[in-house]
């Protein structure tokens, strides 16, 4: 069973580990691959994404029993005026169906938080496009670089 966990500041070692792992971040190759997230950046990031009361940011770890296996998040994109989803499963845990469960949990939480629709855009060759479509996302449009996906959360 997977649950969503609100990480503490000292738990951000796991996010740093995931973002620096080449296999985990290979989906991000079109936008630079691995992402540097050194500990001196944790506090500022934590205050923006987790500690604040702003409904423009939502972030949780995906936890199986007492083990972190990934992250889910959404944020409000000011340029597009939309909420954008994010799901990362740490590479050792991929291929076990956790991405689908995590995305469903994220969508449920977004709906509970009053969000009516959620989007994600990914590189055209990102294998996660199939996952999002299997979870009810529809292709909104496509460019040469990315596919914009959308899911309506309210009936």
C-alpha positions, 0 to 999 in steps of 0.5 A: 500500500502506498501513502503520501508523506509530508517530508521533513526538511531532513528527509530531503536527502531522498529528493537529492538522491533521486534528482542526481540519479541518472537512471531515475532522471533519464526521462528528463534528458530533453531538459538536462537530465539530472538536477543538482539539489545540494543541501544548502538549497533545501531550506529555501525550497522546503519553505516554498513547497512544503512549509507555506500555506500557499495552495499554489504548491503541493509536494509529498513523498510516495511511501511504501511502509517506511520506505520512500519510493518517489515523489508527487507534486503539483504547482501553479504555472503562472505563465499558463495559468494552470496546475502542473503535475509531477510524478517521479518514481525512483528507478529501483521501484519502476515497473511495479505499478507505483506510478499509476497509484501515485498519479491517482493519489495526486489527482485525488488530493488535487481534487480534494484541494479544489483543483478542477483540472490538472496538466502535465507537459513532457518531452514527446519521447517520454514513456510516462505519456502512456501512464498519464493517458492510462490514468485519464489524461487526454492530449491537449496539444503537441509541439515538436518538443513536448505533449501537453496532457490534461485531466478534468478532476470534477464531474 
